[in-house]
Amino acid sequence: MNALLARAADLALADSPSARTIAVDFDGVIHPEGPWDGGRLRGAPLPGAVERLRALLDGGWRIVCFTARSSEYHEDIANYLAHYLDRKVIVLPGAETAYWEIEHQVLVTNFKPGALVYLDDKAETFTGWDTALAGLPDSPHDILPGARPAQSQRAWWKVWWRPQRSRTRSPRLPQER
């Protein structure tokens, strides 16, 4: 029995809703990743993505499509998936749900609810801190020696922090636009 199947069996025996959920990254796993291009969705899904996701949905798996894209693009992603999958796709803005428990429908979110497995093109398998990120230097400046910290980010922080510090003891995050 492979490790994923064993994990699914353990979660199912524990009656965990995550035992029936698969979380899939959008960019690079379903949709081809490329230049940003203002958030536009370009091209057909990656080969095999539509067929496999349909089979999983038909089999009763709960699918969560997570993305790092801003919530303003979630509706576009939902329309893209609904078009190709021919299934109902739901967007729950800011949905911080612990689990996705609706079969045969896809949830689009930027939050990762509990799942059996997460498919992500940028993930690294974690087996322990002794081997985690092996070969990666402690500083990004060791890889890109000419790179400097973003000055604009520092300036933004200084401008934002000073007015907040004078008004309240607990700083608030800037509002999304």
Salt bridges, closest charged atoms under 4 A:
ASP27 OD1 - HIS31 ND1 3.45
ASP27 OD2 - ARG69 NE 2.76
GLU33 OE2 - LYS122 NZ 2.68
ASP37 OD1 - ARG40 NH1 2.87
ASP37 OD2 - ARG42 NH1 3.80
ASP58 OD1 - ARG87 NH2 2.59
GLU103 OE1 - HIS104 NE2 3.82
ASP120 OD2 - LYS112 NZ 3.97
